[in-house]
Amino acid sequence: MLSLTAKNRFGSQEKKNGRLGMATFLSILFPGLGQLYNRRFLKGALMAFVGLCLLVGFRSSPLPKEDIMFVIAFPYFVLWVYGIIDAWSGAKGQ
């Protein structure tokens, strides 16, 4: 009976590590995907929408390239890093 309990705990830990890795990987691909994977639908949809708006703004901005870095690229980078950390911590808590 003791070995069965240890096996279940190990399987549960393995599954948790898999969720943690997948949520982090999806968040690295695009902001909000890791949150959607963690079933935080409102937060994930909002982050994906803001990320998409920033990317569209980056492509169609009439600003000089120096200004684009601070107005569009830096906020996208902050959103991206926040999304990775939040998806990792959200999957760790599940």
C-alpha positions, 0 to 999 in steps of 0.5 A, spaced: 500 500 500 505 504 501 508 503 494 502 505 491 501 511 495 508 513 493 507 512 485 501 516 485 504 522 488 510 521 483 505 521 478 501 527 480 508 531 481 510 529 474 503 531 471 504 538 475 511 539 472 508 537 465 503 543 466 508 548 468 512 546 462 507 547 457 504 553 460 511 556 460 512 554 453 505 557 451 507 563 454 513 564 451 510 563 444 505 569 445 502 573 451 496 570 454 496 563 451 499 560 458 494 563 462 488 560 457 492 553 458 491 555 465 484 556 465 484 563 466 480 565 460 479 573 462 486 574 463 489 570 457 484 573 452 486 580 455 493 579 455 492 576 448 488 582 445 493 587 448 499 583 445 496 583 438 494 590 438 501 592 440 504 587 434 499 591 429 501 597 432 508 596 431 507 594 424 503 600 422 506 605 426 508 612 423 513 613 428 520 613 427 524 607 429 527 610 435 520 612 438 517 605 436 522 602 441 519 606 447 512 606 445 510 599 442 516 594 443 518 596 450 510 595 453 510 588 449 516 586 452 514 587 459 507 584 457 511 578 454 515 577 461 509 578 465 505 573 461 511 568 462 512 569 469 504 569 471 503 562 467 509 559 470 506 561 477 499 559 475 501 552 473 505 551 479 499 553 484 494 548 480 
